[in-house]
Amino acid sequence: TEIYTLSLHDALPICRSEKLDVYLKVLYGLLRDLLLIHEGVHEIRNRDILGELEALSARIEFGWIRRAVAKIDEIAELIQRNIQKGIALDALIMDLRGTAL
């Protein structure tokens, strides 16, 4: 999962022309799926990565999901201001990565 986290950042090039909110919606969807799996429901949207999500869900707690949603909410609010999108995404990934291990 550590490698996956790093490649996620590499896969999300943040340019001025790109909208970070699109990526945040994807993250919200993944967190929704993690929560459902964590609670024993396997009817998720991202069935193609069910195995990876199940493995991650086994390593995290509800509090981690809650903190992740709060961090994404915070970044969504900061988007309204002129923030450094790449730095904000880096901070989100590093924070979530640190608390998941």
PyMOL commands that set and color helices and strands:
alter all, ss='L'
color gray80, all
select helices_A, chain A and resi 2-11+20-38+47-59+62-79+85-100
alter helices_A, ss='H'
color red, helices_A
deselect
rebuild
show_as cartoon
